């Protein structure tokens, strides 16, 4: 009996002890403090999109080299057809420049081939029908020697003075070596500065016209052979 009473007393004492210690449910866990805003990791800014590479401009293709200009040419429209003369300024620069100046001035328009000798030459560029001579610019120096007086070449007419050529020219109807500088009695000869490159049939037709004397001149075509126009073609 005494033992049971002792056990009851011990159990009552333990109950009182637990009540004094404030037993009950455990408090909720405290949330961890937030980090300061400046300590938070900012979201990474999106990387800027790479700028597009500028398109490479296509290099312009180099222009093809210009073709060197060919020798100047002159077209003569005549009563007998068309002649094309090719001129050589590299051989006779002053002579070619002089001839082209007369062409550009329209000087030869309406002039005639006033002296025609078959198997020798036909001469023109100084007279109009009726054998009226046109006034010219001062004469030029003689540049003979670089080209020979072969058939269908064009040369300057002149007086016995070697440096008297002005506007009149002739076209060789055959090779006339005695007109070349190395064969000339005066040591000068007649300056060749071009040749007929189209219309040799016209030369042959002119060479066959009837001729006679007129106004003190010999070998003049009885029917004028007129140069209607003279124009550069290149």
Phi and psi in degrees as a GROMACS rama.xvg file:
@    title "Ramachandran Plot"
@    xaxis  label "Phi"
@    yaxis  label "Psi"
@TYPE xy
-62.6379  -34.3684  UNK-2
-67.2039  -45.1765  UNK-3
-61.4788  -41.1577  UNK-4
-63.9323  -37.981  UNK-5
-66.5925  -39.6886  UNK-6
-64.7135  -41.3334  UNK-7
-63.0651  -41.5254  UNK-8
-63.9057  -40.318  UNK-9
-64.0202  -43.0009  UNK-10
-66.3017  -38.7708  UNK-11
-64.9125  -40.1723  UNK-12
-63.4003  -39.9606  UNK-13
-65.3105  -37.9864  UNK-14
-64.4736  -44.5173  UNK-15
-61.903  -37.134  UNK-16
-64.9941  -41.9009  UNK-17
-68.4953  -38.5742  UNK-18
-65.3885  -35.0347  UNK-19
-70.3581  -26.8848  UNK-20
-79.6858  1.11249  UNK-21
66.9434  45.0543  UNK-22
-62.9148  160.619  UNK-23
158.372  -167.156  UNK-24
-67.242  146.851  UNK-25
-72.6664  142.692  UNK-26
-68.085  154.646  UNK-27
-64.5969  151.722  UNK-28
-66.9453  141.11  UNK-29
-75.9245  132.748  UNK-30
-68.037  143.329  UNK-31
-64.3497  141.083  UNK-32
-60.4567  144.368  UNK-33
-72.3881  148.853  UNK-34
-73.2139  149.549  UNK-35
-56.5525  149.233  UNK-36
-55.8121  -39.2636  UNK-37
-70.7521  -15.5072  UNK-38
-87.3043  -12.2155  UNK-39
-73.3052  148.353  UNK-40
-78.063  118.946  UNK-41
-70.442  145.778  UNK-42
-63.6328  138.917  UNK-43
-62.3364  131.371  UNK-44
-66.2314  141.936  UNK-45
-64.3374  137.09  UNK-46
-65.1576  136.064  UNK-47
-62.7482  142.739  UNK-48
-64.4426  136.654  UNK-49
-60.7266  136.314  UNK-50
-65.8624  139.379  UNK-51
-64.7825  138.255  UNK-52
-63.0724  132.859  UNK-53
-61.8625  137.736  UNK-54
-66.4342  132.012  UNK-55
-67.7663  126.064  UNK-56
-74.5494  133.308  UNK-57
-65.1219  129.494  UNK-58
-66.1078  130.372  UNK-59
-62.3612  139.375  UNK-60
-66.3509  135.863  UNK-61
-61.2843  140.596  UNK-62
-66.0447  140.375  UNK-63
-62.5996  145.568  UNK-64
-60.3025  140.859  UNK-65
-67.869  138.222  UNK-66
-69.6074  134.389  UNK-67
-61.0441  138.97  UNK-68
-65.3024  139.995  UNK-69
-79.9122  177.109  UNK-70
-60.1407  146.024  UNK-71
-64.5094  149.346  UNK-72
-128.9  151.723  UNK-73
-131.075  133.024  UNK-74
-101.316  126.172  UNK-75
-106.518  117.891  UNK-76
-92.6053  118.98  UNK-77
-122.98  171.813  UNK-78
-60.7956  -23.4386  UNK-79
-101.347  -1.7656  UNK-80
132.998  -169.679  UNK-81
-105.013  135.237  UNK-82
-114.562  142.827  UNK-83
-120.307  123.176  UNK-84
-105.419  133.507  UNK-85
-105.124  131.057  UNK-86
-110.51  154.577  UNK-87
-126.124  83.2711  UNK-88
-65.3424  -20.1281  UNK-89
-72.1264  -21.4576  UNK-90
-96.0881  -36.6377  UNK-91
-143.959  73.0794  UNK-92
-60.7552  -46.0684  UNK-93
-68.3793  -37.1887  UNK-94
-65.9832  -44.5193  UNK-95
-65.0705  -44.6778  UNK-96
-60.0193  -40.1646  UNK-97
-64.0795  -46.1759  UNK-98
-63.0804  -45.0383  UNK-99
-65.413  -31.7329  UNK-100
-65.1273  -40.8506  UNK-101
-64.0378  -38.4474  UNK-102
-62.4425  -50.1035  UNK-103
-63.4909  -29.7979  UNK-104
-79.1148  -6.73812  UNK-105
74.8157  15.747  UNK-106
-60.6619  -39.3633  UNK-107
-78.7937  -13.2757  UNK-108
-62.7135  122.653  UNK-109
88.1545  -2.2302  UNK-110
-80.5602  173.179  UNK-111
-127.542  161.138  UNK-112
-82.5266  104.109  UNK-113
-97.5624  -6.59418  UNK-114
-141.892  117.021  UNK-115
-128.851  119.345  UNK-116
-129.533  105.665  UNK-117
-56.5063  147.123  UNK-118
60.4545  22.8542  UNK-119
-138.407  -77.1492  UNK-120
-168.064  166.866  UNK-121
-123.342  136.955  UNK-122
-122.957  141.823  UNK-123
-159.431  -171.022  UNK-124
92.0722  9.29324  UNK-125
-131.984  -16.3948  UNK-126
-124.406  155.201  UNK-127
-107.66  167.018  UNK-128
-51.6234  142.106  UNK-129
91.985  3.79569  UNK-130
57.8428  42.4492  UNK-131
-93.1835  120.405  UNK-132
-81.3697  139.01  UNK-133
-89.3985  143.55  UNK-134
-68.7894  147.152  UNK-135
-126.836  173.143  UNK-136
-76.3545  173.98  UNK-137
-60.3366  153.75  UNK-138
-67.3732  165.505  UNK-139
-115.479  167.337  UNK-140
-75.2628  154.322  UNK-141
-80.5684  120.868  UNK-142
-109.427  29.9107  UNK-143
-65.9549  158.839  UNK-144
117.292  -21.9094  UNK-145
-88.7731  -20.8597  UNK-146
-137.865  149.286  UNK-147
-91.8965  154.833  UNK-148
-81.6641  71.0775  UNK-149
-90.2636  170.81  UNK-150
-59.2722  134.589  UNK-151
73.2506  7.35573  UNK-152
-78.9853  159.07  UNK-153
-111.487  129.842  UNK-154
-133.744  164.389  UNK-155
-86.3335  134.859  UNK-156
-83.0367  154.324  UNK-157
-158.591  172.949  UNK-158
-87.4631  -176.282  UNK-159
-58.6709  -19.3919  UNK-160
-71.9359  119.398  UNK-161
-57.4627  -27.8392  UNK-162
-111.091  48.3068  UNK-163
-116.612  3.64882  UNK-164
-66.2229  140.97  UNK-165
-133.077  -83.5788  UNK-166
-111.829  -29.8539  UNK-167
-72.4855  142.732  UNK-168
-136.889  166.261  UNK-169
-139.546  157.639  UNK-170
-116.127  122.475  UNK-171
-66.8227  128.408  UNK-172
-92.8282  -6.36503  UNK-173
-155.136  173.028  UNK-174
-73.1545  122.89  UNK-175
-118.123  80.997  UNK-176
-63.9267  -28.0736  UNK-177
-68.7925  -10.9312  UNK-178
-89.3605  -7.94196  UNK-179
-76.291  154.029  UNK-180
-56.7781  -43.386  UNK-181
-70.0898  -15.7737  UNK-182
-109.301  -8.32463  UNK-183
-72.8136  141.891  UNK-184
-67.4941  -29.1566  UNK-185
-89.2578  0.117418  UNK-186
78.265  8.65294  UNK-187
-119.86  -48.8323  UNK-188
75.1541  -165.279  UNK-189
-118.781  130.801  UNK-190
-77.386  117.348  UNK-191
-85.7985  132.811  UNK-192
-133.845  4.0779  UNK-193
-174.367  -172.102  UNK-194
-154.307  162.025  UNK-195
-81.6109  120.595  UNK-196
-107.296  -9.20759  UNK-197
-154.365  133.119  UNK-198
102.852  24.0549  UNK-199
-62.883  -25.9199  UNK-200
-65.3429  -30.6565  UNK-201
-68.7226  -39.6426  UNK-202
-58.4442  -44.1807  UNK-203
-63.9994  -38.1238  UNK-204
-66.6752  -42.214  UNK-205
-64.8881  -38.4553  UNK-206
-63.0903  -17.8887  UNK-207
-97.7472  0.310065  UNK-208
-71.2826  152.724  UNK-209
-71.9707  140.376  UNK-210
-129.038  167.483  UNK-211
-168.118  -166.5  UNK-212
-96.3012  146.852  UNK-213
-155.972  128.136  UNK-214
52.8684  37.8163  UNK-215
83.1089  3.6768  UNK-216
-108.945  143.434  UNK-217
-99.8508  161.477  UNK-218
61.0233  34.0174  UNK-219
-91.0722  128.573  UNK-220
-54.7894  132.9  UNK-221
-67.6789  -32.9584  UNK-222
-108.111  118.393  UNK-223
-54.4504  137.765  UNK-224
-103.963  103.394  UNK-225
-94.2216  137.27  UNK-226
-86.3915  102.584  UNK-227
-67.6667  -38.371  UNK-228
-158.718  155.136  UNK-229
-133.558  118.815  UNK-230
-137.617  145.608  UNK-231
-67.2346  144.764  UNK-232
-120.55  -3.05894  UNK-233
